[in-house]
Amino acid sequence: MEDMENWLAKANVLIEALPYIQRFHGKTIVVKYGGSAMVDHDLKKNVIRDVALLKLVGFRPIIVHGGGKEITKWMKKVDIESEFYKGLRITDKPSMEIVEMVLNKINKGLVSMMEKVGVRAVGISGKDGSVLKVDKKLVGDKDIGYVGEIKEVNTELLNTLLDNDFVPVICPIGSDDGFYSYNINADDAACAIAAAVGAAKLAFLTDVEGVYADPLDKSTLISELSVKEAEELLGSGNIGGGMLPKIHNCVDAIKSGVSRVHILDGRIEHCLLLEFFTNRGIGTAIIGDEEERYYEKNV
């Protein structure tokens, strides 16, 4: 009897997932991969399996990854001190060489993991096919080196890969008009790419459970926010730290045409599947003001 209950529970999970699979079949989604899920081997495997499953049930996933912790580790190995200004890595020429080397190493490792689970993947940087064109980013009047601000996303290569059944895995390095390499904030890259390809979903894997109405009260996790509600929350002064620019990015992505943006705790096993395929989800979804709300009415 216990076995039968377990089997029925598994069947119910599949039935619950069905309307979401139907709704987003053939749609492009972007996963910004970062945080602890990039450094914990078991979590990394789970993320890759989640993306593989999304691909195999008909989604068109794109992975955009960072690598800040690994970059810092390698810079320390070669006796280069990591310096930051307002959360951005100051990137001189020697630092840029390390950044590019490390991000490309991470990139090819993720591609190998995708291939191992039976999904064809291609690793690229934003320099390939001029996917990410940038200008030098200035923070106020301060020059922080080879840090880029995206001015254009060329989707030709991405669409070619998606249309030919590959998962693009992108590291956030772009080039300027002189074809010099620039380091790009991975959240910014994911938002720009999601907007350019008209993604139905953009998911951020983070080290927090989602957005809280009161950051000091874990019971105030918000399952769903409209853009208007997100902007009100930003104006309330309750959001700070790394979540502040992330929510700004989410709002910008929605205003640029992305249907839904999800902020998820990448430390939770299979967080992508739990958020995308269950009625309640586990993180925070930010949606357009006119979008149907899942948590008031199921699809």
Helices and strands as residue ranges (DSSP letters): H 2-24, E 28-33, G 35-38, H 41-56, E 60-65, H 68-77, E 84-85, E 88-89, H 93-116, E 121-125, G 128-130, E 132-139, E 142-153, H 156-163, E 167-171, E 173-175, E 181-183, H 186-197, E 201-206, E 211-212, G 218-220, E 221-222, E 224-226, H 227-236, H 243-255, E 260-265, H 271-277, E 284-287
